[in-house]
């Protein structure tokens, strides 16, 4: 059963993906991404673990704390995190419904990201 510490840790880990200093720190992300991690991006493109470990950007302009953040326990060691992303790209705010699968791990963070998906939406179509 998840406790408040687990939920706070998962929030911190998920939000770290939206902060350039942690998101583009290859050593940090190497620990966070599970060996079989992959992502389906907002565009529908599939990203491998290695592709994302070698990706960088100057900054990320995302709203934090993540709106509509929720954690759903699948098993005692696997959870689904969902939230809404609100990110500004080239002066335009884009919204996405996000879903991540995290599993408990014997790492410093205590969790590893196994899968992530983003689906674009317009706020009027909640």
N, C-alpha and C positions, 0 to 999 in steps of 0.2 A: 504494500500500500504506500502510495506517495505521501510524503509529509511536506510541510511548508518549506523546509530546507531544500528538498528535491525540486520543488516548483520554483523557488528563487534561483537555484543553480541553473535550471533549464532556461529560465528567462534570461539570466546573465549570459549564458552560452549562446542563445539564439540572437540576442542583441549584439554580441561581439561580432557576429557575421555582418553587421551593418555599420561597423566602425572600422575605418580604413586601417588604423594602426594594428588591429588584431586580425581583420579579414585578410590582409595581404602580408601577414607574418607567416612565412612558409613553415617555420618550426612549430608555431602554435597550431596552425591549421593541420599539420601533419599528425598532431596528437588528437585533434578534434575529429577529423574525417576518419571513419572506419575504413579498413582496407578495401572493402567492396562498395564504398560510397559512390553514388552518382546523383545527378540533379537533372530535372526537367525544368528548364527555364521558362520565363514568361512567354518567350517567343516560340516555345515548343522544341527548342534545340536541347539535345541531350549532352550534358557535360560530364566527363569522367573526373575521377578524383585527381589524376595527374594534370589534366587541363586546368582545373581550378586551383591547384597548388601553384601553378606557374602563371596565373593571371594576376594583373595588378591594375590599379587605377589611382589617380591622385587623391580622390576623396569620394565619400558617399554622403549624399544629402538625404538622409532618411529621418522620418519622424520617430523619435524614441521618447518614452517607452512605446513599444510596439502596441498599436491599437488592437483591441479584441483578442488579446493573448489568452490562450486556454491550453490546458494540458489534459490529455485523456489517456488513462492507463490501459494498455492493451494486455500486458502481462506484468507481473511485479518488476520485470527488468526491461520492459520495452514500452515506450510512450509515443504518442502522437502529439505534436505541438502544432497549433493552428493560430493564425493571426492575420491581420491586414497590414500590408506594407503600403506606405505612402512615401514615394521617393521622387525627388525632383531631378529630371534629366534635361539638360539644356533649357532650363527655364520652364519646363512643363512638368506638372505633377502627374505621376502615374500611380495607379492603385493596383494591388494584386492581392489575391487570397493565397495565403502561404500555408504549406503543410510540411512538417518535418517528422521523420522517424528517428528517435534517439534510443540507444540501448546502454544499459549500465556497462561500464568497462573498468578494467584495472588500470586506470590512467590517473594522472594528477587531477583532471577535471571530474573524473568519476562517471562520465558519459561520453559516448561517441555518436556522431551524426552518421546515420546509415543512408538516408534518402531525403531529398528536398524537392518540392515542386512549387512553382508559382503560376497562377492563372490570372491574367489581367481582367479587370472589370471596371465599369464606370460607376461612380458612387451613386448615381441616380437609380441603378439597377440592383440595389441591395437585396 
